[in-house]
Amino acid sequence: MRYFYLTIFAFLIALSGCTMHPPSASGFMEAAEQGQNDEKVRVLTARAEKINFSLSGDEWNIPIALETTTARRSGYVGGWGLLPSPYVTFGYADKYFGWRSWVSAIWLGITVGAICATGVCFDDDDDDDYSYSASYYDDEDDIDLVELGSFLDAWTQLFSGGLSFIEQLPIGDYFRIGFEQYICRNFWLNFSNFGEQEDFGNVEIGLGAYVSFRTGQHRISLDAHYGLLDFNTHKPRLSLALTYSNVIVYESASSIK
């Protein structure tokens, strides 16, 4: 039974993904702006992002992100997506300004805390007395699987998410220029060196900008983000993204009597 729980734990870790940098700002603002015109709209967003962690030019990777958000005339926007890890997002915006938050691993932290509360994550002695040690070691390969000292430690270790503020400048009915300031915590796993990994996350703070163009119910944007990991100027991250958003009107304001 212990191995069953550990298998679930490993599966949830994999779902948690690696990083939790900001989702598409242009997609979020598009949902909010269209929601001001209709009672309820849903925006489907797809993004291909090219990320470089050292700016050396040879460490780019290209994750694919998907998101669906729902907006109402009140200005509140909520949704979920894959980045590639699953996350939920919530915020408020109008045509010019918005804020949003996104969270990926709170549910994972709660799950791990509930599992460890049963004692399966800790070594037990001959008297079946579970001691809250800092880590659990597998008897067969002596690899450190988890480092949980308490429920709070688990929540802190596995949490990923962030908060950002967005300013948007509309140019006519079709063009949009936006700027973003964000802070987030990333969770990551080094699968090639998992047994010796000590740091499972970092804090990222940075700036973003986008330019977007809308035609009909479709919007295409170019997004860029530049952030510093752990506030260290020697650990920058640059990302460039191409984002496509499609608007679906669920309840038109003109149809409401």
Steps between C-alpha positions, in 0.01 A plus 500: 500500500792732572625465144152575371501833683851577380391426143213746537742752650739464206210534255380820665855635499516436127169682449638792695740555215813703511439873494208730567598825327224739391226375265404711200433861597345584162259206526393609848440861393316384188259301716443795732447750217258279310317427824425872533303481175310178567349344807719191487786407267760228494844545349705201387872574485789299356861607534837380375775643717875498453687522831868554572631474856855629454484716187794301367310422183516120523250411775166586343197282557152539354205401722143516372238664721120478484250707697127559524366804686147624561417868550185687599393862471598552863864482390593183685682232306560139602629192328752221482774379272811293439843668507578206455406435864133549593407828664202720581487875454281778636507877472331822403554731204346765282617634167803676647610329820486159660639278771502124518626208703574143401563190709624156405593289801286593800286195439814291472628632831170420668507149353855435615423637845196273531702196390786576735257555786427126483868428564581335166768758420703444813712220640339300780683322781422167666223657708327638188567850631523737204766766544482818297845491350620732227492236227394151401748242369408199292647182655601354164694775329543749786386791283349800668147521357342785691614760748200579711534601862146621546189591308620860472833387359320291239277788396797737476723254318251411228315829456524679167305796371518875475347845474526760225375845405423590139467838329353513150494777239225455239579636154176512307279193499760247400847570640602461863831569674542367851752494785520264795681484834501163674635299788462124521641187655609220269505133595732270308647151506838384377407150385859419399631577850191470718668318788744785559265790427479742791322800351153431360399854416596862452343843506482692174435870460482669164341714231300414193361667190277402209363629173176350371269528201136390485291409200145387564501253790869424460801668661869437435769646722875502552600481867837544668606454863829570672541382858760442768504174695547544876567873440838406352617700198717203400192278470282665234220345302380625163187371330341582165152376417252493215145493636169431326166570670147424384189655656178304551193698606282297735245762598473821302400818676267585212299184566437583865164656568 
